Amino acid sequence: MSSEATSSDYVDDELRGEEFGPSIDDNVFLLIRNSTLATWQYNPQKECTASDVRNNIFPPFNSDLDLIQNVVHFLTRHGLINFGRYTRSTRITRFMVRDRRKVIIIGAGTAGISAANQLISTGFDVTILEGRGRIGGRVHSIKTDSKQVMETGGDTLEEHGVYDYTTIYVDGKPLNDDKIHLFLTHYESAKGALNWEAHQREHRDENGLFVSRQRAYENLMNLSERSTLIKYFNHCKSLEEVARAREKHYNQMKNLRNTALMAENRLKKLEEQGLLDNDPIMRRSLKRDVATSIQKFDEVSNAFEAADNHWKLLNEHPQAKQFMHPGSDFNTYNFMLGFEEYLIGAQLEKVQFSCDSAVNKEHGVAARLTEGVAELLLRITQRRNLDIHLNHKVVDIDYSGVDDVKFDKAFWATGSRANNQATQFVTVSPNIIWSSTPGSKVLTTYMVGDSCKDSPDDVIIQRALATLHKVFGNNCPRTPLSAHITRWHEDEFAFGSGSFMSLRTEKTDFDELMKPLKTSDGKNRVYFAGEHTSSSYAATIQGAWMSGARAAADIANDYVGFGFVDMSGTKNVRGEDEEGGDMHIDHDGPLPEGMLPDGQQTNGGVVVEGNPEAKKAKVDN
């Protein structure tokens, strides 16, 4: 059951701090907890009850009924099971009287809907106020007249490797696979090295601010350039050394040749004069010089040939002076960094270099929502019959860029991938990422930068079409059937497309953003949720959903109590004859004595979803 615990953001063999309680065997608790997660994930369309969990645990580990109930209650309270569009099979527990269980949620985005869903399951009466004329917040799916879905939302799901193949176009021509592999390999190696280094220590400048990821990549590129120059110097040094050795061996062969020729000429001259037999010592000495010179000449010639071959090999495989060509190659590599900016949602010079700012994206199972992401939230609100008031802008609390272009046909779909697989391709200079779902006639792309913010819609559309014409030529129509351009930075409710960890961001900032506002007597009253309060999944839909569940759990814990079954041994002791009976878990009625925190009165709360500016709201008792 390791996979179930891991996918629920749990470590399967470790206890979290909030899970420590009475003296319970850790292994038994972990077995029950992981079995509960596995039971839920086996069928997330059906409510996971304590009875279901008990039936999936072998005896004797299923005998502690109270512990099973408490585990199910805890995981449900914190939104790890029994969330979303599941079907309830038990009654909703209501511990508070009607006029004490009212909660107002500001914002019908993912976090607000998540909080409402959890609060209703806890027994609260929830009303959602939304300033826009629709639900979803930064999740926005629109349909064209021909029922084509355009995803124009600011928030996204956590990125995974969905596309098995991506074509890169440079100057309108596809880059060959070998070069794509070369760039991707270098980028993955660089990103892996930075991620490893980020986990070793913090990297800050002289002012105490985090170093940006852009600077980290530049430092790594400088190291690569330095290594390239060192290799080039060593190559030149080797050439020089081999050339000197080659010249040395040549001079040695030349001297040995001259020595042998001089000795042979002397012998010949003595023989012509008839003096060869008169001086045997001279004769033997000259013959010895000839033999020794020939022997050494063979040895030196072999060394010369080795040096000459080495010299030729060095010349045939020269070392580059630059790590990367400053023109097209660097532009293609720079696109990889631009793609990372698209994943993070901000320019790399504004994103801190730390182990928390960027997460490695793994290949995973991808589920395609044919009706759009916003349709999923709409179905949840309809299933739970949430009370949502649209076009209600909350000014005060007082207690007293995505582009979509649609064409008449998918001219970009070619080959075997045209019909049943998602399509993704990129263009370099300008760096633009294009993607389309199977069977869709909509191309989605992202354009970032200050120039895009200031450009009118028609200019942006013409830039996109010019890039497509460069790649596909006459196959690309002159004008699209329809186009939609997002400008989330101008949205008064969103204040941008998503959050990221800037150079000044600390991990404790997330705790400050989610800290509730208190009344004058110290009671938590206004709670905050949104993707910007999720340190692990910032700028994603699941981060917003998890933050809403967290805020709902905080409200329930503060105003209802934890709601665990008393396991002290003095109350509600089950007899042996009860272990085989049915479990009656959910009940309506007053809160049992001792379950409510001391001095706490049950009273309604407020959940605020969205940007950190909401914390400027006034609090008055």
Buried (B, 14 or more C-beta within 10 A) or exposed (E): BEEBBEEBEBEBEEBEEEBEBEEBEEEBBBBBBBBBBBBBBEEBEBBBBBBBBBEBBEEEBBBBBBBBBBBBBBBBBBBBBBBBEBEBEBEEBBBBEEEBBBBBBBBBBBBBBBBBBBBBBBBBBBBBBBBBEBBBBBBBBBEBEEEBBBBBBBBBBBBEEBBEEBBBBBEEEEBEEEBBEBBBEBBEEBBEEBEEBBEEEEBBEEEEEBBBBBBBBBBBBEEBBEEBBEBBEEBBEBBEBBBEBBEBBBEBBEBBEEBBEBBBEBBEEBEEEEEBEEEEEBBEEBEEBBEBBEEBBEEBBEBBEBBBEBBEEBEEEEBEEEBBEEEBBBBBBBBBBBBBBBBBBBBBEBBBBBBBBBBEBEEEEEEEBEEBBBBBBBEBBEBBEBBBEEEBEBEEBEEEBBBBBBBEEBBBBEEEBEEEBBBBBBBBBBBBBBBBBBEBBBBBBBBBBEEBEEBEEEEBBEBBBEBBBBBBEEEBBEEBBBBBBBEBEEBEBBBBBBBBBBBEBEEEBBEEBBEBBEBEEEBBBBBBBBBBBBBEBBBBBBBBBBBBBBBBBBBBBBBBBBBBBBBEEEEEEBEEEEBEEEBEBBEEEEBBEEBBEEEEEBBBBBBBBBBBEBEEBEBEE
